[in-house]
Amino acid sequence: MTTMDRMQALIDSFPTLRSKGLRWGERHDSSDFIAQCRGLSSGEHHAAAFVLQVWNRYEAPRGLKFDFAKAMAVWDQQHVEAVRSWMRDPWWA
């Protein structure tokens, strides 16, 4: 599985991102994905920020820094499970 395939699978593991049809894009960077992240709800925002944290754990795009405590306060069980699944076998892009 390519890195881009893994990123798309991670996006799809979050129900709200999957239902919005968010795509990683063809380029090997996050710009396509970030462009789709405008106007997300709080839970969607946290899921997108988590995806971007996996992509680049050193620098979050402006306005999309992942905050675990805030995410846990708004996510449902399916979103929590998406992160748990990644944590069972973590990988970094």
N, CA, C and O atoms as a MOPAC input file, in Angstrom:
PM7 MOZYME 1SCF
protein

 N      0.85400 1    -1.17000 1     0.00000 1
 C      0.00000 1     0.00000 1     0.00000 1
 C      0.90700 1     1.24300 1     0.00000 1
 O      1.85000 1     1.33200 1     0.78600 1
 N      0.61500 1     2.17100 1    -0.86700 1
 C      1.41200 1     3.39100 1    -0.94000 1
 C      1.06500 1     4.32300 1     0.22300 1
 O      0.04700 1     4.14800 1     0.89100 1
 N      1.91300 1     5.30000 1     0.44700 1
 C      1.65300 1     6.28800 1     1.49700 1
 C      0.34300 1     7.01300 1     1.23100 1
 O     -0.43200 1     7.26200 1     2.15400 1
 N      0.09500 1     7.35000 1    -0.02600 1
 C     -1.15300 1     8.06000 1    -0.33500 1
 C     -2.36600 1     7.16500 1    -0.10100 1
 O     -3.40900 1     7.64400 1     0.34600 1
 N     -2.24500 1     5.88800 1    -0.39500 1
 C     -3.33500 1     4.94700 1    -0.10200 1
 C     -3.56600 1     4.85400 1     1.40500 1
 O     -4.70900 1     4.80500 1     1.85900 1
 N     -2.47900 1     4.83000 1     2.17800 1
 C     -2.60400 1     4.76300 1     3.63300 1
 C     -3.26400 1     6.02600 1     4.18300 1
 O     -4.08300 1     5.95900 1     5.10000 1
 N     -2.90300 1     7.17300 1     3.61600 1
 C     -3.51900 1     8.42700 1     4.06300 1
 C     -5.01500 1     8.41800 1     3.75500 1
 O     -5.82000 1     8.84800 1     4.58100 1
 N     -5.38700 1     7.93600 1     2.58700 1
 C     -6.80900 1     7.87400 1     2.24100 1
 C     -7.54400 1     6.90200 1     3.14700 1
 O     -8.66800 1     7.17500 1     3.56800 1
 N     -6.92300 1     5.77300 1     3.44800 1
 C     -7.55100 1     4.81100 1     4.35700 1
 C     -7.73900 1     5.42000 1     5.74700 1
 O     -8.74900 1     5.16800 1     6.40400 1
 N     -6.77700 1     6.21400 1     6.19100 1
 C     -6.91400 1     6.88600 1     7.48900 1
 C     -8.06600 1     7.88700 1     7.45000 1
 O     -8.87600 1     7.93700 1     8.37600 1
 N     -8.14200 1     8.67200 1     6.39800 1
 C     -9.25900 1     9.61400 1     6.24200 1
 C    -10.58800 1     8.84900 1     6.28700 1
 O    -11.51200 1     9.24700 1     6.99600 1
 N    -10.67600 1     7.77200 1     5.54300 1
 C    -11.91400 1     6.99700 1     5.45600 1
 C    -12.27500 1     6.29500 1     6.76200 1
 O    -13.42100 1     5.88100 1     6.94100 1
 N    -11.31000 1     6.15600 1     7.67900 1
 C    -11.61500 1     5.50800 1     8.96100 1
 C    -12.43300 1     6.41700 1     9.87900 1
 O    -13.00700 1     5.95300 1    10.86400 1
 N    -12.48500 1     7.71900 1     9.55600 1
 C    -13.30200 1     8.65700 1    10.31500 1
 C    -14.63000 1     8.84500 1     9.57700 1
 O    -14.64400 1     9.37500 1     8.46700 1
 N    -15.73200 1     8.42200 1    10.17100 1
 C    -17.02400 1     8.46900 1     9.47600 1
 C    -17.38900 1     9.83700 1     8.89800 1
 O    -17.91100 1     9.91300 1     7.78500 1
 N    -17.12800 1    10.90400 1     9.62500 1
 C    -17.52200 1    12.21900 1     9.11900 1
 C    -16.67100 1    12.66700 1     7.94300 1
 O    -17.17700 1    13.32900 1     7.03800 1
 N    -15.40000 1    12.32400 1     7.93600 1
 C    -14.54200 1    12.68600 1     6.79900 1
 C    -14.91900 1    11.85600 1     5.58100 1
 O    -14.93800 1    12.35700 1     4.45600 1
 N    -15.21900 1    10.58600 1     5.81500 1
 C    -15.64000 1     9.69900 1     4.71800 1
 C    -16.94800 1    10.19500 1     4.11200 1
 O    -17.09300 1    10.22900 1     2.89000 1
 N    -17.90200 1    10.58100 1     4.96400 1
 C    -19.20500 1    11.02100 1     4.45400 1
 C    -19.10200 1    12.35100 1     3.69700 1
 O    -19.91900 1    12.62500 1     2.81700 1
 N    -18.11900 1    13.16500 1     4.02900 1
 C    -17.89000 1    14.42100 1     3.30900 1
 C    -17.17900 1    14.18400 1     1.97700 1
 O    -17.10900 1    15.08200 1     1.13800 1
 N    -16.65900 1    12.98500 1     1.78800 1
 C    -15.95300 1    12.67200 1     0.55200 1
 C    -14.56800 1    13.28500 1     0.47800 1
 O    -14.04700 1    13.49300 1    -0.61800 1
 N    -13.95900 1    13.58100 1     1.62200 1
 C    -12.62000 1    14.16100 1     1.60800 1
 C    -11.62100 1    13.17700 1     1.01400 1
 O    -11.66000 1    11.98000 1     1.29500 1
 N    -10.73500 1    13.70200 1     0.19600 1
 C     -9.74400 1    12.89300 1    -0.50800 1
 C     -8.35400 1    13.42500 1    -0.19800 1
 O     -8.17900 1    14.62400 1     0.01700 1
 N     -7.37200 1    12.54500 1    -0.17400 1
 C     -6.00700 1    12.97400 1     0.06700 1
 C     -5.45000 1    13.72900 1    -1.12900 1
 O     -4.72500 1    14.70700 1    -0.94600 1
 N     -5.75500 1    13.31900 1    -2.30800 1
 C     -5.26900 1    14.01200 1    -3.49100 1
 C     -4.13200 1    13.25900 1    -4.16600 1
 O     -3.62400 1    12.26600 1    -3.64400 1
 N     -3.75600 1    13.73900 1    -5.30200 1
 C     -2.74700 1    13.07700 1    -6.11800 1
 C     -1.32100 1    13.47700 1    -5.76000 1
 O     -0.38500 1    12.69800 1    -5.93600 1
 N     -1.16500 1    14.69700 1    -5.25800 1
 C      0.19000 1    15.15200 1    -4.92700 1
 C      0.64800 1    14.53300 1    -3.62200 1
 O     -0.16200 1    14.19500 1    -2.75800 1
 N      1.94200 1    14.39200 1    -3.49300 1
 C      2.50400 1    13.82700 1    -2.27300 1
 C      2.73400 1    14.94400 1    -1.24600 1
 O      3.83500 1    15.11000 1    -0.72100 1
 N      1.68200 1    15.69000 1    -0.98000 1
 C      1.69200 1    16.70400 1     0.07400 1
 C      0.26500 1    16.85200 1     0.59200 1
 O     -0.64900 1    16.17400 1     0.12200 1
 N      0.08900 1    17.71900 1     1.53600 1
 C     -1.22200 1    17.83800 1     2.18300 1
 C     -2.09100 1    18.95900 1     1.62200 1
 O     -3.20600 1    19.15400 1     2.10600 1
 N     -1.63300 1    19.68900 1     0.63900 1
 C     -2.34800 1    20.88300 1     0.19100 1
 C     -3.75600 1    20.60100 1    -0.33200 1
 O     -4.67900 1    21.35900 1    -0.03500 1
 N     -3.94100 1    19.53500 1    -1.09700 1
 C     -5.27800 1    19.20200 1    -1.60100 1
 C     -6.24400 1    18.91500 1    -0.44800 1
 O     -7.38400 1    19.37700 1    -0.44000 1
 N     -5.75600 1    18.14100 1     0.52300 1
 C     -6.58700 1    17.78900 1     1.66800 1
 C     -6.92900 1    19.03000 1     2.49400 1
 O     -8.08300 1    19.21900 1     2.87800 1
 N     -5.94800 1    19.86100 1     2.76300 1
 C     -6.17000 1    21.07100 1     3.56200 1
 C     -7.20800 1    21.97100 1     2.89300 1
 O     -8.04800 1    22.56400 1     3.57000 1
 N     -7.14900 1    22.07100 1     1.58100 1
 C     -8.10000 1    22.91500 1     0.84900 1
 C     -9.53600 1    22.44800 1     1.05400 1
 O    -10.46200 1    23.25600 1     0.97000 1
 N     -9.73500 1    21.17700 1     1.31700 1
 C    -11.07800 1    20.62400 1     1.52300 1
 C    -11.56700 1    20.79800 1     2.96000 1
 O    -12.72700 1    20.51400 1     3.25900 1
 N    -10.69800 1    21.25900 1     3.84200 1
 C    -11.01400 1    21.30100 1     5.27500 1
 C    -11.68400 1    22.58600 1     5.73100 1
 O    -11.89800 1    22.76800 1     6.92900 1
 N    -12.01100 1    23.45400 1     4.84000 1
 C    -12.70600 1    24.69000 1     5.21500 1
 C    -14.16200 1    24.38800 1     5.57500 1
 O    -14.83400 1    23.62300 1     4.88500 1
 N    -14.62800 1    24.98300 1     6.63600 1
 C    -16.02800 1    24.84700 1     7.01800 1
 C    -16.39900 1    23.53500 1     7.67800 1
 O    -17.57200 1    23.16100 1     7.67600 1
 N    -15.44000 1    22.82800 1     8.24100 1
 C    -15.74600 1    21.56800 1     8.91600 1
 C    -16.34900 1    21.82700 1    10.29300 1
 O    -16.07400 1    22.84600 1    10.92700 1
 N    -17.17300 1    20.88900 1    10.74100 1
 C    -17.69400 1    20.95200 1    12.10700 1
 C    -16.54600 1    20.68100 1    13.08100 1
 O    -15.43800 1    20.34100 1    12.66600 1
 N    -16.81500 1    20.83200 1    14.35100 1
 C    -15.77900 1    20.62000 1    15.36900 1
 C    -15.20300 1    19.20700 1    15.31100 1
 O    -13.98400 1    19.03700 1    15.29600 1
 N    -16.06100 1    18.20500 1    15.27900 1
 C    -15.58300 1    16.82200 1    15.22600 1
 C    -14.81600 1    16.52000 1    13.95000 1
 O    -13.80200 1    15.82300 1    13.97800 1
 N    -15.29800 1    17.04400 1    12.83700 1
 C    -14.61400 1    16.86000 1    11.55400 1
 C    -13.25500 1    17.55600 1    11.57300 1
 O    -12.26200 1    17.02400 1    11.07600 1
 N    -13.23000 1    18.74400 1    12.15000 1
 C    -11.98100 1    19.50100 1    12.26200 1
 C    -10.92900 1    18.69300 1    13.02100 1
 O     -9.77800 1    18.61200 1    12.59300 1
 N    -11.32600 1    18.09600 1    14.14800 1
 C    -10.38000 1    17.31100 1    14.94400 1
 C     -9.90800 1    16.07400 1    14.18700 1
 O     -8.73900 1    15.69900 1    14.27800 1
 N    -10.80100 1    15.44500 1    13.45000 1
 C    -10.40700 1    14.27700 1    12.66200 1
 C     -9.41500 1    14.67300 1    11.57200 1
 O     -8.41400 1    13.98800 1    11.36300 1
 N     -9.68600 1    15.76000 1    10.88800 1
 C     -8.77200 1    16.23400 1     9.84300 1
 C     -7.42300 1    16.60300 1    10.44800 1
 O     -6.38000 1    16.30800 1     9.86400 1
 N     -7.43600 1    17.24300 1    11.60700 1
 C     -6.18900 1    17.61500 1    12.27200 1
 C     -5.39400 1    16.37500 1    12.66400 1
 O     -4.16500 1    16.37900 1    12.58800 1
 N     -6.08600 1    15.31000 1    13.08600 1
 C     -5.38500 1    14.06700 1    13.40700 1
 C     -4.71600 1    13.50000 1    12.16200 1
 O     -3.55400 1    13.09400 1    12.21500 1
 N     -5.42700 1    13.46800 1    11.05600 1
 C     -4.86300 1    12.97400 1     9.79000 1
 C     -3.60300 1    13.76700 1     9.44100 1
 O     -2.58400 1    13.19100 1     9.06000 1
 N     -3.68100 1    15.07400 1     9.57300 1
 C     -2.52800 1    15.91800 1     9.24300 1
 C     -1.38200 1    15.72100 1    10.22500 1
 O     -0.21900 1    15.87600 1     9.85500 1
 N     -1.69500 1    15.38000 1    11.47000 1
 C     -0.65200 1    15.08300 1    12.45700 1
 C      0.09900 1    13.81200 1    12.06800 1
 O      1.31400 1    13.73100 1    12.24700 1
 N     -0.60700 1    12.83500 1    11.54300 1
 C      0.05000 1    11.61900 1    11.06800 1
 C      0.93100 1    11.94500 1     9.85700 1
 O      2.03000 1    11.40700 1     9.71700 1
 N      0.44400 1    12.81900 1     8.99400 1
 C      1.20500 1    13.21200 1     7.80500 1
 C      2.50700 1    13.91900 1     8.18400 1
 O      3.57100 1    13.60900 1     7.65000 1
 N      2.40600 1    14.87700 1     9.11900 1
 C      3.57800 1    15.63500 1     9.52800 1
 C      3.46000 1    15.92400 1    11.01300 1
 O      2.80700 1    16.88800 1    11.41200 1
 N      4.08200 1    15.10400 1    11.82300 1
 C      3.94900 1    15.24600 1    13.27100 1
 C      4.72900 1    16.42200 1    13.84200 1
 O      4.60700 1    16.72200 1    15.02900 1
 N      5.52100 1    17.08700 1    13.02400 1
 C      6.34900 1    18.18900 1    13.50000 1
 C      5.72100 1    19.56900 1    13.29400 1
 O      6.01600 1    20.50100 1    14.04200 1
 N      4.87400 1    19.69900 1    12.30400 1
 C      4.31900 1    21.02000 1    11.99900 1
 C      2.89300 1    20.89200 1    11.48400 1
 O      2.64900 1    20.30500 1    10.43000 1
 N      1.96200 1    21.44800 1    12.23900 1
 C      0.55200 1    21.42700 1    11.83300 1
 C      0.25800 1    22.65600 1    10.99100 1
 O      0.77700 1    23.73800 1    11.26400 1
 N     -0.56400 1    22.49600 1     9.98000 1
 C     -0.98600 1    23.67800 1     9.21700 1
 C     -1.72200 1    24.65100 1    10.13000 1
 O     -2.35800 1    24.24300 1    11.10200 1
 N     -1.63400 1    25.89500 1     9.82200 1
 C     -2.28500 1    26.91800 1    10.63700 1
 C     -3.77600 1    26.61000 1    10.79100 1
 O     -4.49000 1    26.40500 1     9.81000 1
 N     -4.21400 1    26.58200 1    12.02100 1
 C     -5.62700 1    26.34100 1    12.30400 1
 C     -6.02500 1    24.88200 1    12.35300 1
 O     -7.18500 1    24.57300 1    12.62500 1
 N     -5.09200 1    23.97300 1    12.09500 1
 C     -5.43900 1    22.54400 1    12.10200 1
 C     -4.50000 1    21.73700 1    13.01300 1
 O     -4.10100 1    20.62100 1    12.67900 1
 N     -4.16300 1    22.31700 1    14.15700 1
 C     -3.34300 1    21.59900 1    15.12700 1
 C     -4.23000 1    20.61400 1    15.89000 1
 O     -5.31600 1    20.97200 1    16.34500 1
 N     -3.77000 1    19.39200 1    16.02300 1
 C     -4.56000 1    18.36800 1    16.70600 1
 C     -4.44100 1    18.52500 1    18.21400 1
 O     -3.34000 1    18.66500 1    18.74800 1
 N     -5.57600 1    18.49900 1    18.89400 1
 C     -5.63300 1    18.56600 1    20.35400 1
 C     -6.43700 1    17.35600 1    20.82800 1
 O     -7.65600 1    17.30500 1    20.66900 1
 N     -5.74000 1    16.39000 1    21.40800 1
 C     -6.35300 1    15.12600 1    21.79700 1
 C     -7.51400 1    15.32300 1    22.77300 1
 O     -8.58200 1    14.74100 1    22.58400 1
 N     -7.31900 1    16.13000 1    23.80500 1
 C     -8.37000 1    16.31600 1    24.81800 1
 C     -9.61700 1    16.95200 1    24.21300 1
 O    -10.73300 1    16.53000 1    24.51500 1
 N     -9.44000 1    17.96100 1    23.36200 1
 C    -10.59400 1    18.59600 1    22.73100 1
 C    -11.30400 1    17.63500 1    21.78500 1
 O    -12.53200 1    17.63400 1    21.70000 1
 N    -10.53500 1    16.82300 1    21.07900 1
 C    -11.14600 1    15.84400 1    20.17000 1
 C    -11.98100 1    14.83100 1    20.94100 1
 O    -13.10800 1    14.52100 1    20.55300 1
 N    -11.43200 1    14.32400 1    22.01900 1
 C    -12.15100 1    13.31500 1    22.80100 1
 C    -13.44800 1    13.87100 1    23.39200 1
 O    -14.39000 1    13.11900 1    23.64400 1
 N    -13.49400 1    15.16200 1    23.60900 1
 C    -14.69300 1    15.78100 1    24.18200 1
 C    -15.85100 1    15.84200 1    23.18900 1
 O    -17.00500 1    15.96400 1    23.60100 1
 N    -15.56600 1    15.76200 1    21.89500 1
 C    -16.63400 1    15.89800 1    20.90600 1
 C    -16.84100 1    14.65500 1    20.02900 1
 O    -17.88400 1    14.51800 1    19.38900 1
 N    -15.86600 1    13.76100 1    19.99700 1
 C    -15.98300 1    12.59000 1    19.11900 1
 C    -16.93100 1    11.53800 1    19.66900 1
 O    -17.06700 1    11.36700 1    20.88100 1
 N    -17.58000 1    10.83900 1    18.75100 1
 C    -18.36500 1     9.66700 1    19.13300 1
 C    -17.43900 1     8.44400 1    19.14300 1
 O    -16.24700 1     8.54400 1    18.85100 1
 N    -18.01200 1     7.30500 1    19.48200 1
 C    -17.22200 1     6.07800 1    19.62100 1
 C    -16.53700 1     5.66900 1    18.31000 1
 O    -15.42500 1     5.14200 1    18.34600 1
 N    -17.16400 1     5.89700 1    17.17400 1
 C    -16.56200 1     5.51800 1    15.88800 1
 C    -15.29900 1     6.32000 1    15.60800 1
 O    -14.33200 1     5.78800 1    15.06400 1
 N    -15.30400 1     7.57600 1    15.97000 1
 C    -14.11200 1     8.40600 1    15.76800 1
 C    -12.99400 1     7.99400 1    16.72700 1
 O    -11.82500 1     7.93500 1    16.34600 1
 N    -13.36800 1     7.71400 1    17.96600 1
 C    -12.38400 1     7.22900 1    18.93200 1
 C    -11.77900 1     5.92200 1    18.43800 1
 O    -10.57100 1     5.71500 1    18.55100 1
 N    -12.60000 1     5.04800 1    17.89900 1
 C    -12.11400 1     3.76300 1    17.39900 1
 C    -11.16000 1     3.94700 1    16.21300 1
 O    -10.21800 1     3.16900 1    16.06200 1
 N    -11.38300 1     4.95000 1    15.37800 1
 C    -10.47200 1     5.21700 1    14.25800 1
 C     -9.06800 1     5.51500 1    14.78400 1
 O     -8.07800 1     5.03500 1    14.23200 1
 N     -8.98700 1     6.30900 1    15.85200 1
 C     -7.68000 1     6.62100 1    16.44300 1
 C     -7.10900 1     5.39600 1    17.15000 1
 O     -5.91400 1     5.12200 1    17.04300 1
 N     -7.94200 1     4.66400 1    17.86400 1
 C     -7.46100 1     3.43700 1    18.52400 1
 C     -6.88800 1     2.45600 1    17.50800 1
 O     -5.85500 1     1.83300 1    17.75000 1
 N     -7.54700 1     2.32500 1    16.39700 1
 C     -7.05800 1     1.42200 1    15.34900 1
 C     -5.67400 1     1.85800 1    14.87200 1
 O     -4.78000 1     1.02700 1    14.71100 1
 N     -5.49800 1     3.15600 1    14.64700 1
 C     -4.19500 1     3.66100 1    14.23100 1
 C     -3.15800 1     3.43800 1    15.33500 1
 O     -2.00900 1     3.09900 1    15.04800 1
 N     -3.55700 1     3.62500 1    16.58800 1
 C     -2.62600 1     3.47100 1    17.71000 1
 C     -2.17600 1     2.01900 1    17.90200 1
 O     -1.07900 1     1.77000 1    18.40200 1
 N     -3.01200 1     1.07500 1    17.51000 1
 C     -2.61900 1    -0.33300 1    17.61300 1
 C     -1.48500 1    -0.68300 1    16.67300 1
 O     -0.70000 1    -1.59200 1    16.94100 1
 N     -1.40200 1     0.04100 1    15.57200 1
 C     -0.33400 1    -0.17600 1    14.58500 1
 C      0.05200 1     1.17100 1    13.98300 1
 O     -0.21800 1     1.42400 1    12.80900 1
 N      0.68600 1     2.04500 1    14.78300 1
 C      0.95500 1     3.40000 1    14.30100 1
 C      1.96600 1     3.44300 1    13.16400 1
 O      2.88200 1     2.62400 1    13.08700 1
 N      1.78000 1     4.38300 1    12.31700 1
 C      2.71000 1     4.61900 1    11.20700 1
 C      2.71500 1     6.11500 1    10.94000 1
 O      1.76900 1     6.81900 1    11.29200 1
 N      3.75700 1     6.58600 1    10.33400 1
 C      3.89900 1     8.00000 1    10.00600 1
 C      4.19300 1     8.11000 1     8.52600 1
 O      4.93200 1     7.29800 1     7.97000 1
 N      3.62300 1     9.09700 1     7.89800 1
 C      3.83400 1     9.29700 1     6.46800 1
 C      5.22900 1     9.84100 1     6.21700 1
 O      5.60200 1    10.07800 1     5.06700 1

